[in-house]
Amino acid sequence: MENDVEVALLLWAPLGLVFLSLGLQFRKDRSAQKVGQILGTIGLVFFAFSFMTVPSSPSAASSALFVSILPALLLMIVGLYIALFSGDIPVRKFSAKFRPLGLLMFLLGFALFESMHWNDASLIPSTSWEGESNRFWMIFRPTFLLAMSSFLLAGGYFVTLIGERINHISRILYMTGGFSLMLLLLSIFIDGSTTTADEFHNSVLLAGSDILGFVSGIGLTILVFGLTIWQFERKRPSLERLPPPSQEQLKRASEIVQQNIGGGEDE
Amino acid sequence: MNKRVQPRNMIIAGLIFLLPTILVVLLKGNSTYDTEQGLTRFVNAFLTSYTVASVFLVVNMFQYSKSRREPSAPWISMTYAAILGVLATLLLTSQGGFLMEENGSQRAQILYNVIHFIVTSLAIIIAVSIMILLSFVNLESKDRTQT
């Protein structure tokens, strides 16, 4: 009983704070958002340490996983963020010199993430928990690689449909998605440092079940709430019809559009 | 000139999305996949994501009710979500009782489902974030494309 209270206070309450923090970010009130950020940080820190404070809980394995993958994920996301905001865009935040550094950070993060599966060296964050492979790592990696392959390949196809000027993006998405798929396929044929190829193959198929269940659950929720909103919206009186815009208004609108897009005659 | 996205394109995109899973199934013939465990994982993922997403949207419905002056909106949506949730749970669990994986008790299974949901969500969110960030990182300016 005492252990249950400890687990509740040191693992579940911090997780609750993280969710509360996410909820507060949707509020318009700036101070509520700030309080949310502070609570979220406290919650995340306590959750990250819970694999040391309450190691007896089976859920503490998730905290150990979070700490192990954090450096790789931070390198990937921060690297892409730096590469994005040092590019040739109007809202540039970093000097153009940082762009290669950002891309390098992304590659290093991905390499670190993959080396956790293939190599058991002491310098690389461990994926083991209580002497065997962390059960949550066997959920996270297959889901991540499968989702990345699926989303990037499908995204690459969508991008080619949207416009010809962004074919380069499509190539990059296909390449990265293909690379992720290659790693996924390699993992189901070659044993990793702590898992066999057969175990990983089983995990990938279970991850497929997870993704399908996840998408179906969220899809059904959106459908239910969408129908509820539609029910209310259809009862509302329709808006009054406005007169068509005058020539002067159309000219003004085209000026604003031209200022913001700046497209040539071909677009 | 942009092309219009046709239903045929959506089907192709869906097939491309499923391609990695199909390849994983086809390329390794001697599978040790436990279908029953897969179904349990699907149902647990479905029920957990439905519950968590419903709670999130119910909270948002309070905001909607305030802005559209529809005080009954959150309560009606909550009723619909609860009825459908109970029906889905009964339908999915009627075959094999409570959906237990490798956990000792029902409480442990529910808590495990929550952690499982967070881990799966994190993996999917990071994969989608990488896709979005990679797309924007490689967006070339119009001037550079024309040269």
Interface residues (C-beta under 8 A of the other chain):
Chain A: W12 L15 G23 F26 P58 S59 S62 L65 L73 M76 I77 L80 Y81 A83 L84 G87 D88 I89 G102 L103 F136 I139 F140 R141 T143 F144 L146 A147 M148 S149 S150 F151 L152 L153 A154 G155 Y157 F158 V159 L161 I162 G163 R165 I166 H168 I169 I172 L173 T176 L181 L184 L185 I188 F189 D198 H201 N202 V204 L205 L206 A207 G208 S209 D210 I211 L212 G213 F214 S216 G217 I218 L220 T221 I222 V224 F225 L227 T228 I229 Q231 F232 R236 G262 D266
Chain B: M1 N2 K3 V5 N9 I12 A13 G14 I16 F17 L18 L19 P20 T21 L23 V24 V25 L27 K28 S31 T32 Y33 D34 Q37 G38 L39 R41 F42 V43 N44 A45 F46 L47 T48 S49 Y50 T51 A53 S54 F56 L57 V59 N60 M61 Y64 R68 E70 A73 I76 S77 Y80 A81 L84 A88 N103 A108 L111 Y112 I115 H116 F117 I118 V119 T120 S121 L122 A123 I124 I126 A127 V128 S129 I130 M131 L133 L134 S135 F136 V137 N138 L139 E140 S141 K142 R144 T145
